[in-house]
């Protein structure tokens, strides 16, 4: 306790510079704790989402229920890129089950209860009322909604209107949600990626904050040791101020997170919105932040004072520290050995899978690689400095000799940014893997809409939606007793240009003629004359299409509306002003997620009540990939903030500590331009080497993850330009951050103090 109080007295009584350093440590720690709390709270937000989804899930009786039980029928349709869910309820004569969460009672016939987001949507799109028969009587409470943006409704109706699909309702509530915001396996990967994106840079940042003004503090501690304080007591004195700074920073960080949660919960993120209570600080999060950060600061403070406590004379005389040891690079070699080994299996006929020990070795290899990058930076800086210091350039000589003497300073300055590039590559791999799972692999995405539910104006607007590159009609032949015998074929109404955009390859198409569609991968069937019902001027008519001999061969996509076997009918063959009775309007766009979401949203705005069939797409999966992208982008932003903050704090502290040496060089005639180049070179060269190593190691880790994930993409070359651009931006930031740190005014007092 005596050493702890002595450390506090030294902290508050040793001048304005130390108090400023303490404040900087506390503010830096608060930023790190805020990001840590956000990472720890994300799983709680997702769990709250899934918990409310499970609590409202209807439970039905198996088989028939005696009497007149309450009936339930669920419907979920895509509205744009979001699901629109409705629960139809018909009260029975038997005992009425308890109402679902968010309602005080079951709706009666003609009563509709909607979510606040659906109420707002109804005001913008009155056509949606056709899907909600009845009158809106109230709103669903937050307990019955997964998030504030959900489109959800309970519709009361009569028993005779539900049909045979309705089931007897037992009650509400299930142990498992019908759909999760993020699947459990994906959530584990997401947690690991966020740890790499945020927690690794955060540990570096907190260590950086705990080592501010290390040289001046070590000289002060060495003086206390020479005055008779024990070695352990000297370490406790240094740890005292780091613990107090960490504790104050943790309290500030929790307050910052509370404010951030209130703001973000109300504004939301793309694809992800939550109630403020979902992101409330849990006891575990508070304990981790208020106890974990001071404990980390205690050990860092004791470790940083070890040299001053064990060898005070060398510290006071500024003896040259020993060269970095090689053991740190063993972590990098081990990690790279694991991920490169898995990458090698990608060239074989049987690539490794994420089963058994592989599910542990791949994350372990990634983690070892990341830690190895941190521990190898001093050794790389030392080796680079010794090699370049022998050059004839004065700037390189001055810069590299300083890095040779203080190789550990390079780790403090550049490690956060190096880890950011490494983690960004891993995040790209997670996105690539999830897109392979949840999205259509073909380059074309189709959307089918029933023509009978669309007006002529809506059809025209849908064909002109931005992103839609072609459109066509698929007509279904007449069915029933009067349809005749034989196998009738559906018809695709399109020109050759439109047809070419709906398939991979077409051969033998001729405009203006009816052609037979033939896909070599689909077995042929004997076809007869097809009859299609048409509406013309309010009266029904028939269109007979004879099966021609001429065939157009095509290679279709895996999931498509193009019929095979079928007929290709030119638009000119349809009677003027005639509309098929049974037909589907097919729209096609690119299959990238951004285009699909944009097109679905436009379709929902133009035809809100239309039933959209997005071929090959799971709307819940599309929603999930949006959440994953948002969380990874959030992790990238936090990692960027932490990395830039660690860099700016480190480079500023390094420049302040080097003021005596810079002043001495200025007094003997070094120009300010030369000194600025020296400062810049000391940081930029180790950073450039570290970034290149991080890019190579990150792409290897990403490829190992993609290979064991079992997808079709093993080598993500598309992400390299983005990472290279990020590296260039980081280097520009490093240059901009180091150049202004050499002042123009020479203060000889700095040398006297030294």
N, C-alpha and C positions, 0 to 999 in steps of 0.2 A: 504493500500500500504506500510505503514511503517513496519508493521509486515512481509509482504512478503519480503521486502529488507533485514530485519534483519535475516530472515530465510536463505536467500542466503549467507549473510556474515558469518553466523555460519557454513553453509555447506562448503564453500571454505576456511574458516580460522580456522577450528577446528582440523587440523591434518590429517596425511596421512590415518589413519584408516577410518575416515568419508568420505574422498574422494574416497577411495576404495569401501566403502559401497554404495556410490552414483553411482559409475560406475557399480557395481554389480546390483543395482536396475534398471539402465537404460538398461543393457544388458539382464537381465531377462525379463523386460517389452517388449523389442524388440522381444524376442522369442515368447512371448505370443501374441503380436500384429500380428506377421507374421502368426501364426496359425489362429488367428481370421480372418485376411484378406482372408486366404485360404478358410475357412469355408463359409465366406460371398460371395466368388467369385464362388464357385461350382455351385450354381443355375444359375448364369449368363452364365457359360460355357455350361450348359445343355440347357438353353434358346436359346443361339446362335446356338447350334446344331439344335434344333427344328425349329428355325426361318428360317434357310437356307433350311431346308427340306420342309417347307411350301412354301417358295418363288419359288421353282422350280417345284412344283406339277402341272402337266398338268390339265387344265380345258377343258372339252369337251362339245359339244352341245348335248342337249337332243333330241333324234330322228334324222331324216335325215336332212342334210344341203344341200340347193340348190347349184348347180354348182359343182365345184371341190375344196373343202376346203382342207387344209393341214390335213393329217391323222396322228394319233399317236397311238402307241401300246407299253405297258409297260410289261416287263418281269423281274422277280426277282427269282433267283435260289440260293441255297446254294453252296458256294464254300468253302469247309472245314466247319469251324464253323462260317463263316462270310457270309452275304448276298452279292450276285453279281447282280447288277441291270443294266438293259439296257432299253433305251428309243428309239424306232424305229420311225423315222419321214419320211414322204413322202410329199414333197411340192406339193401344188395344184395351180390351175390357179387363184383362188381368192386371195384376199389380204393376204399376209403372216403375221402371228402373230409375235410379237416381240420375239427375241430369249430368251431362259432361262438364268438365272444368270450364269455367268462364261463363256458364249459364246458371240461372236460378231455377229454371224449370224447362221441361221439354217443350218445344214449340208445338202449337196446335195447328190444325189444318189452315193453310193460307198464311201462316206466320213465318217470317224469315229473319234469322239473326246472322249478321255479317261481321267480318273483321273490320277494323277502322280503315285498313288499306283498301279493302273491297268497296267500302262505302265511298271512298274518294274516287275509286275507279268507276263506280256506277255514275257518279256525277259527270265524269269526263266521257264515258261511253255508255249512254242510256240503253244501247242495244243489248248489253249484258243482262238486262232484266228478263229477257226471254229465257235465260237459263235458270232463273230464280222465280218460279211461279209463286206469287204471293206478295204480301206487303212487308216491307222491312219494319220490324217492331223494336229492334234494339241492336246493341253491339255485343260481340263476344269479348269477354274480359281477357286480360293478359295471361291468366292461368290456362286458358284454352288455346293459346296460339304459340307457335314455335318462335316467331319473331314479329316485330311490328309491321313488316312489309308483306306478311303472308296473305294470300287471297284464299279465304276460307269462309264457308257458310253452312248453317244448319237450316234446313227447309222442312217445315211441317206440311204434311199432305195427308190424303186419305188412303186407306188400305187398298182400294181398288185401283188406284193410279200407280202403285209401285210395281205391279207385274210379278212374274214368277221368280225374278232374280232376288227379291227381298228375302231377308232372313230374320228369324226371331231374335230380338235383342235381349241379351242376358245382362249387360251392364257396360260400363266404360272403364278402361284401364288395362294395361298389359305390362308384362315384365320387360318386353323389348319393343322398341319403336318400329313401325312398319318400314320407314326409311330413315337413315341417319344423315346428319349434315356432312359427315366425313366417315367413310367406312373405317372399322376398327384397325384393319391392317394398314390402311393408308394413314390413319391417325398416328400409328407408331412411327411410320416413316417420316411423317410431318414433324413429330416431336423431335426426332433425331436431327432432321434438317434444320429446324429452328434452333436447336442447341448449337449446331455448327455455325449457323448464321449469327447468333446473338450471344450465346453463353461463352463460347471461346473468346471472341473479341472483348466480351465484358470482363472476363477474368484478366485479360491483358490490360484493359483500361483501369480496373481497380488496382492492379499492381503498379501501373504507371503513376496513378494518383498517390499511392502510398510511398513512392520513391522520389517524389518531387524534392528538389534541392538536396539530393543525396550526398554530394561532395561536401557542402557546407555543414550539413547536419552531422556527417561522419567526423569531421574535424572537431565539432563541438562535443560529440560523444567521446571521441578519443581524449579530449581534455578532461572530461569527467572521469574517465578510466584512469588517467595518469594522476588525478587527484586522490585516488584511493577507492573509487566505486568498484564493486565487483563486476565481473564480466556479465553475469546474468542480470545484475541490477542495471547495467548500462543498456542491455537489450530491452529491459522492461521500460526504461525511461523513453526510449525511442518508440516502443510499441504503444505507450500511453497516448501520445498525440495522434497516432494513426487510428487507434481505436475510437477516440473521441470524435475525430473527423468522420470516420466511417459510420458511427452511431448517429451523428447529426445528419450526415448525408442520407442514411437510410430513412430517417424520419421525414426529411424533406422529399425524398424520392417517393415515399408512400403518399404524401400529400399531393405531389405532382401527378401520380397515377390516378388518385381519386378524381382530380379535376379533369384529367385526360379522359377517364372513363365516362364522366358525365357529358363531355362534349361529343366524344365519338359515338356513344350510345344514341344520341339524338340525331347526329348527322349520318351515321352509318358509313360502311365501306362498300365497295362494289360487291354485290352478292351476299353481303353479310351485315346484318343489323341485329342488335340485341337490346334487351331492356337493361337499364342501369343496375338493377339488382343482380343480373346475371354476372356482371363483371365486378361485383363487390369483393373487397379484399377478404379472403378467408383467413382463418386462424393459422393455417399452415403457411400461407404466403407471408403473412405478417411475421411469423416466427422465423421463416427462412431469411427474410430481409433484415429483421432487427437483430437476429443472432448470427446468421451466417456471414454477413458482411463484416461485422466487428471481429468475428473469429478469424476470417481470412486476413483482415488488416493486422490482427495481432501476430499471426505467424509471419506475414510479410514484413512487418516492422521489426520483429526479432531477427529475421534472416538478414535484412538489409543492414542491421547494426552489428552483425557478427564480426566483420572485418575490423571495425573500430574497437570492438570489445576484446578481441583476441590479439590484435597487433596494433596498438594505438600509436606507437612511434612511426610506423610506416605510413599510417593515415595522416598524421600531422605533417610529415615531411613529403607527402604526396608521392610515395614510392610507386614505381611502375607496377601495375597489377600483372598477375601471371596470365599467360595465353589461355584462351578457352579450351576446354577439354573436348575430346572426340565423342564422349558418351552420348551427348545430345543428338548427334547425327545418326546414332544407331536407331533411334525411334523413327526417323524419316526413312532410313534404309529398310527397316522392317515393314513399315506401312506400305511403302512403294512396292516392296517385294510381294506382299499379299495382293494388292490391287492389280499389279502388272501380271501376276500369275493368273488371276481370273480373266483379265483382258485377253491373255493368250488363248484361253479356252474358246473365245469368240471366233477364232480362226479354224476351229475344228468342227466336225460334223455333230458333235454332242457338247454344246456349251453348258457351262455350269448352271445349276438352278439354285434358287434361294430356299433350299430345304436342308434339314439337319444342321450340321456344323457350319454350312455356308451362310445361314441366316445370322450367325454370330461373327464369323470371320470377316465378312465384307464390311459391316459397320465397324468392327474392331480395326481393320486395315485403314478405313477412312479416318477414324479417330487418331490412330497412331501417325498417319500422314500429317494431319493438321497440327498435332502437338509437335511432331518432328520439325515442321516448318518454323514453329516458334523457337524451338531449342537450337536449330541450326543457324539462325540468323547471325548470332555473334561469331560463330566460326566462319561463316561465309564473309562477313564484314572484315574479320581479321585477315583471312587469306587474300581477299581482294586488296586490302590496304597494303599488305607486305609486297604484293606483286606490282601494284601501280606506284608505290612510293619511290621505287627506284628510277622512275622516269625523270626526264630533265625538266619537266614543267613545274614551275614554282607553285602554281595553284594546286596541281595534283599532289605534289610533295607535302604541302602544308595540310591539305585535307586528309590525305591517307595516313599521314603520321598520327594525327589525332585519332582516327578510327582504329589505328593499330594499337594505340595506348588504351583507348576506351571502346573496345568492341561491343561491350554490353549496351552502350548507349544506342547503337543502331537497332537493337532488338526493341527497345522501348519506343523508338520513334516510328519505325516502319512496320512493326509486326501486325498492328491492327488493320492496316490497309492491305497487307499481304493476305491475311486470313479472309478478308472480305472478298477478294478475287477467287480464292480457293472455294469458299462457301457458295459463291454465286454460281460457279460451275456445277456444284452438287445440286443446287436448287434447280438449275436448268434440266438436269437429268430426271428429277422427280416430276417436273412438268411434262417432259417428253413421255415418260412412262404412263402417267395418268391420262394423257391425251390418247395414247394408244388403246387404253382400256375402255374409255368412255366415249370415244368418238368414232365416226365412220372413217374407215381407212381410205376409201376411194376419194379421188380429187373432186368429185361432184356430189352435191347434197340436194336431194329432191324433197319437195313438199307437196302433198296431195290434199286437195280441198274438194269437197262435194260441190258440183256445179249447181245443184238445185238450191243450195243455201246461199248462193251469191247473186247479187243483182248485176245488171250489165255494167253499171258504174263501178261496182266493186271489182269485177273482173278486169276492167280496163286499168284501174289503179294498181291491182296486184301485178299485172304484167309489167307495169312501169316502176315497180319497187327497185330502189338502188341496190345493186348487188345481184339481182336476178338476171342471168345471162340468156335464158331461153325459157319458153313455155310451150305446152302442148295440151291436147285433150285425149283422155283414154275413155272410149265409149264401150259400155257393156252391152252385149247382145240381149235380145228379148228372151225371156225365160217363161216357162209355164206350159200348160197343156197345148196351147196353140202355137208354140214356138217351132213345131216340126221336129223331125228326127235328125240325127247326126250331131256332130260336134261343131258348135258355132264358136267363132273366135272373137275376142275383143279387138278393137281397132284403135290405133294410135293416129290421131289427126294432127299432122305436122308436115311442114315442108322438109326437104332434104337438109337444109341448113339447120333447122331446129332439131331434127333427128340426130344429126352429127354431134350436136352439143349434149345430147342425152346419153351417148354411148362412148365407149373407148375408141372403137373403129367401126366404120361401115363401108360396105363395098357393093356396088350395083344399084345405088339409089337413083331414081329418075323422077324429077318433079312432074306433077300433073297426072301421074298414073297410080292406080292402086297396086300395091306390091305386097307380096307375102313376106313376113318377118321370120327369119330363121337364125337362131343362135346355135352354133355347132355343139355347145355344151349342154343343150336341152334336147331331149328326144323329140322327134317329129311325131305328129298326130294327123290322122286324116281329118280334113276340115270340109265343111259344107257351106253353102251360101248363108251368110250371117244377116240377120234382120235386126235393125236398130229402131227403137221408138223415138220419134221426134215430136216436138211441139212447135206449131207454126200458126200464128194468129189465133191462139187460144184453142186450137184444135189439134188432135193427135194425128200423126202421119207415120208412115213406115219408110225406112230406107234399107233397101236390099243391096248388099255388097257381095258380088261373086268372088270366089277365091281364084286369084290369077295363077298362072304358071310362073310368071316372073318372080324371082325371089331376091331379096336384099339380105345379104349376110352381114351380121353385126356381132361385135363382142361387147356385151353389156357389163355394167358394174354389178357388184355382188348384191346390193340392195337397190332395187330400181322399180319403177312403175311401168317400164316398157314391157308390153306383153310378149311372151314367146311360148308357144307359137301364137301368132297374131297377124294382124293386117296393118299396113301403113297406108292411110287414106289421106290424100291431099285435101287441104281446106276447101279447095274449089269444088270438090265432089259433094259437099253438103248443100242441101237446098238453101236458097237465100232466105235469111231471117228465120231459119229453123234452129232450134236448140235441142240437143239430145236430152231425153228424159233421165237416163241413168248414165252419168259421166263424171269424170274426175278431172279437175284442172290441175295440171302438174307444172310446178315451177322448179327451176334448177339454179343453183348458185355454187360458188366455191365452198369447200368443206371446212375451211379454217374456222375455229371457234368464234372469233370476232364477227365474221361475216354471217355465220349461222344465227348468232344471237341478234344481230341487227335486223336480219330478214324476218326472223320470227316476231320480233317486236313490231316491225312495220305491218306484218300480216295481222297481228292482234289488234293494231290500231285501226286498220281498214275494215276488217271483218271480225269483230269481237265474238260473235256467236257461231262462227264457222268451226267445224271440226277439222283440225289440221293434223295430218299424218306426216310427221317428219321422219321419212324413211331411214331406218337404221339408227335413230337417235333416241336415247333415253333422256327425257327432260330432267329427271332427277339427277342423272349423271352429268348433264350439262350444268345444272345448278351446283353440283358438287365440285366440278372442276373450277367453276367461278370462285367458290369459297377457297379452294386450295391456292389458286392463283393470287387471291387477295391476301391470304395469310403469308404466303411466301414473299409477296411484294412488301408486306408489312415487316417481315423479318429482314428483308434486304434494306429497307429504309432504316430500321433500327440498327442493323449492322453498319450501315454507312454513317449514321450519326455517331455511333460509338467509335468507329475507326477514325473518322475525321476529328472527333473530339480528342481521342488519344494522341493523334498525330500533332494537333495544334498545341495541346498541353505539353507534350514531350518536347517538341521543337522549341517552344517558347522557354520552357525550363532549361533546356540545354543551352540556349543562347544566353540566358541570364547567368548561368553558372560559368560560361566561358568568357564573360565580359573581361575579367582580368587578363586572360591570354590574348583576347582580341585587342585590348588596350595596349598591351605590351608590343604586339605586332605593329599597331598603328604608330606607336612612339618611335619605333626603329625605322619607319619609312614605308610600311605597306599601305597601298592605296585602298580606299574604301571599296572600289570596284573589285579589286583582288580579294578582299575579305568576304565580300558578298558571294563571289564565285566559289570561294573555299567553303562557306557555309552551305551553299546549294549543292556542291559536289559531294560533301560529306553525307548528305541525306539522299540525294537522287541516285547515286550509283548503287549503294546497297539496296535501295528500294527497287530499282530497275531489275537487279539480279533476283531479288526475292519475288517480284511480280511474275517474271518469266518462269521461275521454278514453281510458283503457285499455280500458274496457268497449266503447265505440263502435268503437275501432280493432280490438279483439280479435274482435268479432262480424263486422266487415267482412272481416278476414283469414280467419275460419272459413268465411264464406259463399263467399269466393273459392276456398278449398280444396274445399268441397263441390261447387261448380258445376263446376270442372275435373275433379273425381273421377268425374263421369258418373252419379252416383246420382240418385234421384228426389227426395231432400230437399235443397233449396237453402238454406232459411232455418230455422235451428234456434231457434225461439222457446221450445222447452221448456227450454233451458238457461239462459235469462235469469234466472228466479227464483233459481236456485242461485248465479249470479254476483252478483246483487244482495244476497243473503244473505251471501255471502262479503265483499262490500264493506262491509256494515254491521258484520260481525264485525271487519274490519280497522280500521275507524274506532273501534270500541269499544276495541280493543287499543291504538290510538294514544292515546286519551284516558287509558286506564289506565296507559300507560307514561310519560306526561308529567306527570301531576298530582303524583306524590310527589317530583319532582326539585327542588322549591324547599324548602330547609330552613327550620326555624323559628328557628335560632340565627343571629344576625348576627355575622360575623367581620370587623371593620374591617381586620385584617391583610391580607385579600385585596386591598383597595384600595391599601395601601401597597406590596405586592409588585408590583401592576400598574403 
